[in-house]
């Protein structure tokens, strides 16, 4: 069997962290995203040992293993203190309603299903925070463009969210929305190895006016996004978590539920309609 089928069977029978190692990531892009849809966390090129030394692929493999260890809690790191987003400045451009969606293990397929269940939202911008290596981020946006009816683009540094558009966070750093309501990539907190962090982006939205944000946390290992979702809920925003039965891995949503950070717990196929209902309520 190939890596896609192996990932599917492993996650069905004995879920664990899966890192795909392949001779050519670029030549197998669609298969990589299929495997990630079934639960693989990441992918990297097969290392080639030369003269007994570590090549760049070897170092990259070790870095990914280290990042996954942090993500699933197998490696102890220093606690991260998050700062809430600053109060938005008085800027001329108005900000659309932000639908912030965080995902990890099994995220690609879940995100595609939600996007396909949401028609164009003229008053909202969708921002996707998916744990994915920077090497695959652009390819992921292209994959979503083919798998959904939406046009998905990378969130540009210093860009402003526009209504009716879908943005994907790059993995070069953590994505925030700054006080001038612009996307900013920030290397801090550097102690978080997996980028972009769902918590970092969710926390940056916390100061926006009540009713301007819908936070959604989907399938994934670990607990990233739970604290950020709690900050959104505590500031009066509506929050949604995927239920256990429809998750590939019930890690991130479970952590949010345990923190009482969730307004609604829903099956995956009901999240899109719930988002539409939130938008209808906010515009009525």
N, C-alpha and C positions, 0 to 999 in steps of 0.2 A: 504494500500500500504506500501511497505518498504521504507527505507531511500533513496534508489537509485531512485525510481520512484518519491518520494516526491521532491527530489532535482531537478530532471528533470523538473517537472511541475512548481515548484517555480521559477526556472531560466527562464523558457519560459514566464511565466505570470507576475511575479513581482520580478525581480532579486534583490537579497540581499545577505549579508554575511551569509553563512550556516556553522554551526559547528555540525557535526554528533556526537551524544552521544549514545553509544552502550554498552551492557553488556560485550561484549568481542570483542576487536578490532582484536586480533590474530585469532579468530575463524571466522571472517568475512572480512578477508583481501581483497579478490577479490571484495567484495561488496563495501568496503571502496574506492578502487581505481575507481570502476565504478561510485560511487557517486561523487568523485572528478572530474572525467571526465565530468560530467554533470554540475559541478559548485560548489560543496561543497569545502570549504577551508581547513578543517581539521577534525580530529576525536579524540574522547577521550572516556575513560571508564566511565560508569555511576557511579557517586559518591554514596557512601553508608555512611550515617550519623551514627556515633557511639557515644553514650552518649552525644549527642548534640554538638560534636566537629567536626572539619573539618578533614577528612581523606586525604591521599595523592592525591586521585583522585579528591577531591573537590578543592584542591589547584591548581592542574593541569588544571582543568576546568576554574578556575578564571584567571589563567595566560594566557590561550589560548584566552579567551574573551578579555583580555587586549591587547594581541598581535594583534588580528584581528582589534580591535578599532584603533590601531596605523596604521595598514596596509591600512585601508580604510579612514583614515583621521578624525576619530571621536574623537581622543584623540590627543591633541596638544603636540608635543615633541620638544626638542631643535633641531635646524637645525644641520645637519651633514655636516662637511667639509671633502671632500674626497681628498686624495692625489693620484696623478697619480703614476702608477707603476714606479719603478726605471729602469734606463737604464740597459738592460740585461748585465751581466758580460760576459767576454770572456771565455765561457765554451766549452769543447770539444764536448759535445753532441748537435746535431742540433735539433731545435724545429720544429715539423710539423706545417702545417697550422692549426690554432685553429678555430673551428666552435663553437662559444659560444651561447648557446640557453637559454634564460630566460623565465620562465613561472610561472603562479600562478593559478587563478581560471580557471578550464577547461583544465589545462595543460596536465594531463596524456594522454588523448585521442589525443590531438593535437600533442604532442611529438611522440606518437606511430605512428601516420599517417605519420609524416615527416620521421621518421626513416625507415618506410616501403617503402618510396618512394626514399630513398637514398641507392644505392648499396655501397659496401665496397669502401671507399676512401683511397687508399694506401698512399696518401701524407698528410692526415689530421687526426686530433683527434677531436672528438666531446665531448664537455663538457656541461652537462645539469645542470642548476641552477633552481630548482623547490622549491617553497615554500611548505615545508612539514615538519612535526614533525620528530625529530630524531628517534622516535620509529618506524616510518614507512619507513624510507629511504631505509634500506636494502630490505624490502619487496617490495618497489617500483621498485628497480633495478631487482628483481626477476620477478615481474609482466611484466616489459618491456622485459625481456629475453623471456618470454612466448608469449607476444603480438607482438614481432617483430623478424626479422631474425638476429638481432645484439646481440652480447654478451656485456651486460652492466655491468660495475663493479664500485664499489665505488672508488672515487678519494682518494688515500692514502696520508696521511700527509708525505711530503718530497718526494713523488713520482714524476716521470717525465712523462708528456704526451707523448704517443707513437702513431705513425701513424697507422691508421686502427682501433683504439679502441674508445669505447664510455664510457665516465666517468660520474658518477652522484655525485654531491656534497653532502656530508653528512650534516646533520643539527645540528651537535654539535657546530658549529661556522661558521663564514663567510669564504668562500674559496677565496684564492688569488693565483696568480702566482707570485712568488718572482723574484728577479733580477738574481737568478741562474736558472731560468726557472723550478722551482719545485713547486708543490702544497703545500700550507701552509694554515693551519686552524688558524684563528685569532679571538679571542673573541671581538675585537674592530672593529667598533664602538659599544660599549655596549648598546648605546641608541637605536639601531635598534633591536626591539624585535623579528621580524621574521627573521629566519635564515634558509638557507643562503640568503644573500642579493644579488640580481642580480647586483645592482649598484657597490657593492664592487668588485665583480669579473670582471665586464666589465672595471672598472677603472684600475684594476691591469694589464690589457692587453694593456693599451693605449700607452705605450712606445715601443711596439714591432714594427719592421720595417713595412713600408707600404706594404699591400698585404698579410700579414701573419695572419690576423684575419678577420673572417666574424661574425658580431654580429647580432643575431636574437632575437626579442622580441615578445612573443606570448600573448595570451589571459590572462587577470588577472585584479583583482581589484587594485585600488591604482595607484601609479606612479613609483614603484620600477623598475629600469632598464633604465628609460628615460634619466637621467643625464649621466649614464654610456655609453649609446649608443651614446649620443652626443659627449662624449670625444673620443670615437672610430672614429666617423665620422670626427671630427676635426683633428684627427691624420692620416687621409687618408684611413681609413679602410672602407670596404663595410658594410652597415647596412641595415637590413630588418625588417619591422614590419608587423604583421598580420593585414588584413583589418577589418573594423568594421563588415561587413556582416557575416564573418566566425568566429568571436569571440564569446565565451560564455559571456564574459564581456569585453567591449571595454574601459578598463581603462589604463593599462600600455602602450599599443601601442598608444592610443590616446595622452597620455602625451608626448610620444616621438615625435609624429607627430607635436604637438604644439610647441615643442622645435626646430623643423627643424633638428631633429637628424637622419632622415631616408633617405637612398638612394633609397629604393624601398618599396612600400606598396602593399602587395600581398595577395590574398586569400590563405587559409591554404593549399589547394591542389597544389598550384604553388610554395610554398616555397622550397620543396625538390628539384624540378628541377632547381630552381634558385641557390641553393647552389651548385649543380653539375656544373652549368654553370660558377659560380665563380671559382670553382676548375679547370675547363678546361682552363679558361682564365689565371689563375695564373701559370699553368704548361706549357702553350704553348709558 
